[in-house]
Amino acid sequence: MTALIALTEAGARTARQLQKTLPDAVLYGRSARVTDLDQAFEDTGALIRDLFLQGTPIVGVCAAGILIRFVAPLLADKHAEPAVVALAEDGSSAVPLLGGHHGANRLAQQIAAALGGQAAITTAGDLRTGPALDDPPPGWMLGNPDRVKPVTAALLAGDPVALTVEAGDVSWLEPARFSASGVESVLVTDRVVKDGTDALVLHPPVLAVGIGAERGVPAEEGVEAVRRVLTENGLATASVAAAGSIDIKADEPAVLAAAQCLGLDPRFLTAADLEAQAPRLANPSDIVFKETGCHGVAEGAALALAGPDAELVVPKVRLGRVTVAIAKAKDRVDGQAGRTGGRLFVVGIGPGQLPWRTPEAVAALRNADDVVGYDLYLDLCADLIGGKEQHRSPLGDETGRALKALTLAAEGRTVALVCSGDPGIYALATLVFEQVEAAEDRAIRGVNVTVVPGISAFQAAAARLGAPMGHDFCLISLSDLLTPRDVIRRRLQAAAAGDFVIAFYNPQSLRRRTLLGEARGILLGERPDTTPVAIARNLGRPGEQVTVTTLAEFEPEAVDMLSLVVIGNSESRILDLPQGTRIYTPRGYAQKSETTQQIGKVQG
């Protein structure tokens, strides 16, 4: 994620234009001045400091001095600092302030190209020696970053630096800058190089790993097999740019884990894709063809992923129930063959208002290919999903939404399934995993599901009320559409006997009119008439209303499905303040303080 920080409406317009080029970027806007934003903030300094300490790249659409003042006290290790770029409001200039060799120079150039401005690159190495050695193109990895400084110093001084190329396309290095020999040297290789070498080692993305596995092989066997084959052949993990298998293995733990241990999303190819590689296989098998429709899974996958000019550098190796093969591309592996296993983000957008969206939720929605959700929920995040394929459905079609999202993800797409509140609290995350468990389609079972948390209704209500959940609490849904009424009553009795603070979800509808009244009666038998009760309606949305009363005076008829009901425990208190009525539940700190004082007096 990249953070775009706008202090004015003009800056926000420029940032929105930039988001077309940086789809993972989140726009933070000054709440008092900016309306079109992803995340609101009030304290500019606090936001910049927090993002910087989290290692988030920052593009401030503001004066460079603003960024400098706020990050200056935090500067410590230039190798660990994120990119910080100052961007003029009109997009005319992008100035990398920090992290030039860690993405800032490249980011500034990307911004300038997108907005038609200029990138003010001041890094001596970039200006005098061409591309920075410690900021190679995507996919390339540094083997020993500590050797960057002496090699760059030699290039700056005009001293001869040797370049040895064993793999990959090195045109970005501008080979003419180097010599056949020199005091310093650069080695471009896909091999493992022993520690202590004097050369700067660069690993190009030229290797592709093909994996086959029997049904049900544990994840750790796949990981061990891939690591062992790479190690025994002296090949660098850093040069592996793709890993995958045949599509019928999309749910195999060994295959998934083996790719993920390399830091890669696995890619899956059809039997036809793999059979197209048959003339190039070292070990074609009629038995494999009979079972899968192709003459080789591991070798075929490695060659297909590495590209048409690739060659097998490690023919199929069988280790237990896992097979591994490795192919090497002439220039680079682009990693786009086949399809990914697909990703599904089950996204909680909270009650819907902008300040209560998390940056993770915003990024998930912006990065999705497809967005699935109930009409109202998609309308609440319309600013983030414009131009995306939207799959809308009415209230009540929860199962259909979950299955639609999984089906799209199983096709290799990145999908966001939108929920209000938190996806794991009376929402769709549970239903998604139920569908995965029941699925016979291996592609669905192989979907990478990520649950993105959101602010749930009870958290929003607690914040509005003060601190009602200051001690032990529980959540109970009063909907008997999916839970038998006897089960709900048992849980109500247990919560009342345990003296829990309670938040009631789905408290009442046009048809369900009795359980909330029963709950009130049960609780009146266990706690005082003066117990605080709050009805929170439309939290975080237009028409928000919070009403505070007591258990004795609480009237269930005033509650509807847009409400959440919070009932305190026997210790909860109502506090009338100038700014409004609050509820809080003591946690025993006062009693602890009194006990400590008494002990002190005794000891004294």
N, C-alpha and C positions, 0 to 999 in steps of 0.2 A: 504494500500500500504506500502511496505517496500522499502527503498532506498538502493541500493547496489552502493557503490562508489569505482570506480577503478581508480588508478592513472597511471597504467602501463598495457601493453598488457597481461602480465602474470596474473595480478590481474583480468583483464577482463575475461580471460579464466576460472578462478576459479569461478567468479561471474556467468558466463553463465551456468556453471555446476550446480550451486546452484539454478538457476531459475527453474530447473526441479522439485525441491522440494518446491520452493516458487513461484508459478505461478503469484502471484500478484506483485512480485518484479519488480522494474524498475532499469535498469542499467544506472548509470550516469558515463560517462567516461571523463577524461581529454582530451580536444579536440586536444591538440598538441601531445598526446602520445598514445591515444586509438582510434582504428578505429571501432571495433565491439561494438556498444553501442546503447542505446535507447535515451538518452539525453546527449548532450554535455555541458561541462562547462569549463570555463577558470580560475575562481577564486575559488580555493578549499575552502578557509575559508568562503567566502560569501555563497557558496552552503550549507555547513554544518550548518552554523548559521541559514539560512533560513529554512532548513528542520527541525532543532531542535525546532525552535520557532513555526513551524506549527504543532508540535507534531508527526512528521513522524518517525517511527522506522528507525534507521540507522545502516547499516552494512558497515563499512569501511574496504576495503581490503587493509590495509596499517598498518603502525606502530601505536600502541596505542597512542603514544605521539602526533601524528598529530591530532587525534580526541580530545584528552584532551586539547590541547592548544586552539582549536577553540571554544569548548563548555564551558570551565571553566568560562569565564566571564558571562555566561548566567545562571549559576546554581542558583536556588532560591527555588523552592518547589519540593521536591523529589517525592511527590505524583502526580505531574502533568507532570513530565519529561518523554519523550519517551525513549524507549529502545535504547541503543547505544552499539554496539558490534564491537570489533576490530578483524579482521580475517586475519590470515597470508596468504601471497600470494599463498602458496602451499596448503592451506586448512588444515594445520596440527594442528592449534589451534584456538579456538574461545574464546575471552575473553569478558564477559559482563562488560562494564565499568560503565554504569548507567542504572537505571530501572530494577535491578535484579528481584525485586518482581512485576514488571509490564511488564513482557514478555521477558526481556533480557536473564534471565537464561534459560528459556524454548527455546528461539530462538537460543541461543548458543548450547544447547543440540541437537536441531533439525539440526543445521548446521553441528555439529560434526558427527552426525549419517549419514547425507547425503554424507559427504566428507571423512568419515573414519578418522577424526581427533579427537582431545580432546577438551572438553569444560572446561575451567578453571574457575570453580565456586568458588567464594571466600566468598559468603554470609554466615555468621555464621548460620543463621536459617536453610538454606538448608542443610548445612553440618552436623549440630548437631541435628536438630529436624525433618529432613525429608522435605517433600514438603512444600513450603511456603504457609501460610494461606491466604495471600493477593494476591496470584496468583493461584487460583484454576483452575481445568480443564475447558475446553470450556463448556459453558452452565451454569456453577455454578455462583452464584452472592453473593456478600457480602451485608448483610443487614445493618451493622454498621461498616464501615472500621476503625473507631476510636478505636475499641476494639482489633484490631490486635496486636498492640504494647504490651499492658500488658499481653495478653495471650502468645505471643511469648516469652516475657521476662521470664514468669514463666516456660515455657518449657525449655528454655536455662539454667535456674537456677536449673532445676531438680525438681521443685515444682510440686505437683500433680495438674493436670488440668482435669476437668470432661468433658465427652463427652456424649451428649444426642442426639439420632438419632430418628427422627420421620418419615423420608422419605429419599429415595435414597440410592445408593450404595456408602458407605464411605470408600471403601478399599484404595483409594488414600491417605486418612488421616492417614493410618497405625494405626488403633485403639489401638494397643498395647502400643502406646506412652501415652495413656490417662488412667485416673483412674475413679472409680465410683463416686468420689467426689473430690472437690478441691477448693482452694480459687478462681481460675479462672475457666471458663467453656466455652464450645463450644456447640451451639445448631444447629443441622441440621434439618430444617423444611421447609414445604411448606406453613406454616401459616404466617399470618401477625403478627409480634411481636411488641408490643408497644415500643415506644421510651424510652430510659432510662434503658433498661435492662442491667444487668452486663455481660451477656453472649455474646460471639462473635456469631453472627447469620450468618449461611450459608444457602442459598436457592438452593437446587438441582433442576435440570431440569426434573421434574417428571410429570408435568401437561400438558394436551392437551385440547384445547377448540374446540368444534364443533359448527358451526354457521349455522343457516338456516334463510332465509329472503324471504318475498314476493317480487314479481317483482317491481322494482323501488323504494325501500325504501331508503331514503336519508342516506348518510354516517354517519351523526351524530347519527342517531338512532341505528345503529350497534355498534358504539363506546360506547354509553351510556349503551346499554344492557349488553355488555361484562363487562364493568367496574362495573356496579351495581351488577351483579351476583357474580363476584369475591369478591367485598366488603362485600356483605351480607353473604357470606359463609366464610369470614375470610381468604381467600386464597391469597397468595402473587403473584402479577404479575410477580415478578422475577423468579418464579418457572415454569412459562408457557413456554414450549419449542416448541410448535407447535399449529397452529390454522388453521382450514380449513373447507371445505364444499363439497358438491357434484359438479361435474364439470360443470353442467348446470348453476351454479351460479358464474362462473368465471368472469363475467362482472358486478356483483352486487356491487354497491358502498358501501352498508352496510357491506357486507362480507369483501371486500377489506380493507375498513377503519378500521374495527374491528380488523383484524389481524395486520395491520400496526401500530395501536395504542399500540400494545403489543411489537412492535419492530421486528415483524416477517413478512416474506414473506408468504402469504397464500398458502396453499396446497389444491389441488383438487383431489377428488376421484371419480371413476365411480360408477354408481348405483350398479354394481355387487360387487365392493369392499365394499360398505356399506351394501348390503344385506347379505354379509358373516357374518356381526356382528349381524344379526337378533336374534339369540338365546340369546344374551347377553343384548338386549335392555330392558330398564325398561318400556318404553311406545311405543310399536310397534303400527303402525297405518296403517290400510288398505287404508284409504284415501290418505295418503302420498305415499303408494305403487302404487296406481292407477295413481298418478300424476308424480311420479319420478322413479318408478321401484325398490324402496327400502322401507323398513318399518320404516325407521327413518333416517333423515338427520343429525341433530345436535348430537344425541347420537351415531349414527353410525360413524360419522366423528371423534368424540372425542375418541371412542374406537379404531378405526382403526389407528389413529395417535399415540395413546399411546402405542399400542402393544398388543400382545396376552395375556400377564399376567396382563393387566390393569383392573381396575374396575371403574364403574361410582361412582364418589363422589358427583356429582351434576347432577341428572337426568334432563331431558329437562325442561327448564323454558321458558315460553312464555311471552315476554314483548312487547306488541303492536304487530307489524308485524315482530318481530325478535324472534328467538328461540336460546337458548344457553344451552349447556351441557358441563360438564367437567369430564374428566377421569384422573385417576392417575396410573402411571406405578410403578411397584415394584422397579425397579432400576433406569432407566432413559428413557426419550423419545428421540429416535434418530432423529425424525423429517423427516424421509426419505420416509414415506408412501405417496402414491399418487404422484402427480407432482406439481411443482410450476406453477404459472400463466405465467411463462416465462418472460424473460427480453430482450428487444431490445435496444441496444445502437446505435444511429445514430451518427457515429464518423467522425469528421472532422480532416483530417491529414495535413491541411494546403497545401501549394504548393508541399509538398513532401519531402523536405530536413529534415534531422534529427534534427537540432537545432530548427526548427519551429514546431516540434510536442509537444503537451502539455503532461505532465505526466498523466493527466486524460485520454487522448486518448490512450497513450501507455498501461496503465493499462486495459482499456476496451478491447483492442485488445488481450492482453495477457490472459485475463480471459474468453474470448468468447469460446463457444463450436464450433460455426459455424461462418464463415466470408463470407459476401455477398458483391459483388462489381463488378465494371467495371474492365476489365483485367488490364489496365494501373494503376489504383489506387491500386489494390492488389499487383502489382509488386512493387509499391513504398513503401509498408510496408511489403515486403516479409520477412524481418528479424524478424518480430513480430508474424507472423502467420504460421510459419513452423509447420507441423504436425497436423494442424487443418483442419476440413472439410471446403473446400473452394467451393463457388458457384459463378462461374464467368459468366458474360454475356457481350455482345458487347455494344458499345455506341448506344443509342437510345432505349434501353430496360429498361428505368428507372422505369416504372410502374411494370414491371415483377420483377425487383430487390426488390422494396419495398414490393410487395406482397409475394415474396419468403421469405424475412426476417421475416415478420409478421407471416407467416404460420409456419416457423420453431420455432419461439418464442412461438407460441400458443401451440406447443407440449411440452412445459416446458423447452425448451433449452435457453441458454444464447447466444444471437446472436449479432454480430457487423455488421452493414451496413456501408460500407466505402464510404466517400465522400471526394473529394479534397476541399481545402478551408474550409469554415464554412458550416455545414449542413443546416443552416437556411437561407443562402443567395444564392438564385438561385440554390439550391441543393435539396436533397431528404427528408429533414425533413417535409416540407409541404406536399409532396406526401404521406408520411407515415401516417400523420394524416388524410388526405383525405380518404385513404384506411380504416383506423380505423372507421371513421365516416360512411362510406358506408357499412361496413361489417355486415353481418347477423350472422356470426359465433361468438358466445359469447366468445369463447376462444381467438379469435383475439381482440375483444373489451376489453378483460381483460388483454392484454399484458401490462406490465409496460415499457413504452417507456421513455428513457432518451436521451436527445440530448447533445452530447459532443462537445463543441465549438472548432473551429480551427481558424487559422489565414487565413482570407479571402484575395483574390487577391488584393483588394483595400488597405488593411492594409499593405500587403507586398510592394505594389507599393509606398505607402506613405512613408514607412520606407526607401526605396531605394532613393526616391526623396528628402527627407528632412522633410517637414511639409506642404504639399499642402492642407491637410484637417484641417488646423489650425483654420478654421472658419466653418460656416454651410456648409454642403455638402449633396449630394444625390447620389443614385445609380440608374442607368437606364439600363435595358436590351434592346438592339436594335434588339433582335430576335422577328420576327413577326410570328413564328411558333405557339405560344400559345397566343400571345397578338395581337389584331388587330392593323394595322399600324396607324389608326386614333387615337387610344388611346395613342400609343407611341408618335405621333406628339404633342398631347395635353400636355403630360407630359414634352416633350422637351420645348415647349413654356413656360410652367409654371416655369420650372427650370431656363430658360434663363431670364425670367422677374424677378424672385426672386434672381438673381445673386448668385446662388449656385455654389460652386465647384462641378463638376460632374465627376463620374467614370462610363464609359460605359462598361458593360459586354456584351459578345456575339456581339462584334461590327460589325463583317463582316464575311461572309463565301463565298464559291465559288459561291453560288446561290444568297445570299443576298448582293447586291452591291450598294444600293442607300441610305439607311437610314442614314448611317454615314455622307455622303455628305450633306444630308438635315439637319442633326443636326449641322454641321459646319456652314451652311448658316444661320440657325436660330440664332445661338450664335453670329455670326458676326454682326447681327443686334442689339445686346444688349450690347456687351462689346468690348473693344479695340482690334485692330488688333494684338497688342503685348501681348495679353493674353497668358500665358504659356500653352503649351500642351505637354504631355508626352505619349509615346507609350512604354508600359512595356510588354515584351514578354518572355515567359518561365521562369517566376519568380521562383527562388529557385530551378531551375533544370538546367541540362547541356544546354548550349546555351543561357543562360539568356542574354537579351539585353534590355537596357533602352535608349530611344532616346528622347531628349528634343528639342522642336521647339516652334513656336508661332502659334496662330490661323490662321493668314494670310498665313503662309508658310506650314501649316499642309496639308499633302496629304493623304486622306483616302485610296488610293490604296495601301499604304504601310502596311496596317493593315490586320491581318488575325484572325482566331478564337483562336489562342494561345496567343492573345494580349489582354491587358486591356488598355483603353485610359483614361487618366486623363486630364481634362480641368479646368484650374483655373477660379476664378471669376475676377471681374474688379480690385481687389486689389492685386491679386497674383503676385508674383515677381520671376524672374529668377536670381539666384545668382551664378556667376562663382567663384569657389574656387580652390585652388591648388589640392584638392583631387577629384574634379569633379564638374559638374553642379548640382545645387540644385534648388528646387522650394519650396517656402513657402508662406503661406497666413497669413498676419497679423490679429490679433484678436482685435486690438485696444489698446494694452497695452501702446504703445508709446504715443498715444493721451491722454490716461488716465493719464499718468505720467505728460505730459505737462499741463493738466488741473489742476492737483493737485498742481503743482508748481505755477501756476498762482493764484490759490486760496490762497496758502500760502503767496504769495507776497501781495495780497490784505489785508489779515488778519494781516500781519506784519506791 
